[in-house]
């Protein structure tokens, strides 16, 4: 009897994983398609295709041996450092204080 109760209370370990889109995670696919779209707008389709393939290849290579979510964190970290206002408004990550 207790075996059934324990199984009902278990939380699946993969419940938060993103649903893949054409074998890639959504963040990787959206980043690649955004770069392709940008180069299509400025009339450089071949460069856009090469950039898209490069992003998808690099994301696959970066995921080898990495923990889950490492690619999203890398994209977030690059975007965070590109905007000079964000570091001025948020404390450094080594300060663990609650933000109110």
Backbone torsions as a table, in degrees:
resi	resn	phi	psi	omega
1	UNK	NA	-40.6	-177.6
2	UNK	-71.3	-22.7	179.4
3	UNK	-64.8	-41.0	178.6
4	UNK	-66.8	-36.5	180.0
5	UNK	-69.3	-40.8	179.3
6	UNK	-64.8	-39.4	179.4
7	UNK	-66.4	-35.0	-179.2
8	UNK	-69.2	-23.2	-177.0
9	UNK	-97.2	1.4	-179.6
10	UNK	-78.6	142.4	177.0
11	UNK	-101.8	128.3	179.5
12	UNK	-61.4	141.6	-177.3
13	UNK	-78.0	-21.5	-176.6
14	UNK	-106.9	22.3	-174.4
15	UNK	-70.1	-27.4	-177.1
16	UNK	-94.1	1.1	-178.7
17	UNK	-70.3	140.4	179.2
18	UNK	-70.0	151.2	177.5
19	UNK	-78.3	123.5	-177.0
20	UNK	-66.8	148.5	178.6
21	UNK	-123.7	108.4	-175.6
22	UNK	54.0	47.3	176.3
23	UNK	73.8	0.4	179.1
24	UNK	-117.8	157.7	174.4
25	UNK	-73.9	153.0	-175.6
26	UNK	-57.3	-37.8	-178.7
27	UNK	-64.3	-41.4	179.4
28	UNK	-66.0	-44.1	-178.0
29	UNK	-65.3	-43.2	-179.7
30	UNK	-65.9	-40.0	177.8
31	UNK	-62.4	-43.8	179.5
32	UNK	-66.2	-43.2	-179.5
33	UNK	-68.8	-33.1	177.1
34	UNK	-65.1	-43.3	178.5
35	UNK	-65.6	-39.5	177.4
36	UNK	-62.7	-44.7	179.1
37	UNK	-62.6	-40.3	178.2
38	UNK	-60.5	-46.2	-179.2
39	UNK	-71.5	-26.8	173.9
40	UNK	-66.7	-39.9	-179.0
41	UNK	-64.4	-37.9	-179.5
42	UNK	-91.6	17.3	172.0
43	UNK	63.8	42.7	175.3
44	UNK	-132.6	66.7	-173.4
45	UNK	-63.7	-40.4	-178.5
46	UNK	-64.0	-42.1	176.7
47	UNK	-64.0	-38.0	177.7
48	UNK	-63.2	-42.1	178.2
49	UNK	-65.0	-44.0	179.4
50	UNK	-64.5	-38.9	177.5
51	UNK	-65.7	-43.1	179.6
52	UNK	-61.9	-46.2	178.4
53	UNK	-63.5	-39.5	178.4
54	UNK	-63.6	-41.3	179.2
55	UNK	-65.5	-44.8	-179.4
56	UNK	-66.9	-37.3	177.0
57	UNK	-67.1	-45.1	-179.0
58	UNK	-64.0	-38.2	179.2
59	UNK	-66.1	-36.1	177.1
60	UNK	-66.9	-40.5	179.6
61	UNK	-68.9	-37.4	180.0
62	UNK	-69.2	-26.6	-178.5
63	UNK	-77.7	-16.4	-179.2
64	UNK	-65.3	115.1	178.7
65	UNK	79.1	3.3	-178.8
66	UNK	-94.5	160.7	176.8
67	UNK	-75.9	162.9	-179.4
68	UNK	-65.1	132.4	178.5
69	UNK	89.3	5.1	-177.6
70	UNK	-68.2	-35.7	179.7
71	UNK	-65.9	-44.7	178.7
72	UNK	-62.2	-38.6	179.5
73	UNK	-66.3	-39.4	179.2
74	UNK	-65.2	-42.6	178.0
75	UNK	-63.6	-42.3	179.3
76	UNK	-63.1	-42.6	-177.6
77	UNK	-65.7	-38.8	178.2
78	UNK	-66.1	-44.5	178.4
79	UNK	-64.9	-34.6	-179.8
80	UNK	-68.6	-36.4	-179.4
81	UNK	-81.0	-17.3	180.0
82	UNK	-74.5	-28.3	-178.5
83	UNK	-96.2	115.6	-176.2
84	UNK	-71.9	-16.4	-178.1
85	UNK	-77.9	-36.1	-175.2
86	UNK	-61.0	-48.3	178.8
87	UNK	-62.5	-27.7	179.8
88	UNK	-73.5	-29.1	-177.0
89	UNK	-92.3	-21.5	-179.0
90	UNK	-112.5	143.5	179.0
91	UNK	-70.8	160.1	177.1
92	UNK	-60.6	156.9	-174.8
93	UNK	-72.1	-14.2	178.9
94	UNK	-83.6	-6.2	174.8
95	UNK	-94.4	112.8	-175.9
96	UNK	-100.4	71.5	177.7
97	UNK	-115.5	151.4	177.7
98	UNK	-77.0	138.7	178.9
99	UNK	-93.6	126.2	-179.3
100	UNK	-107.3	NA	NA
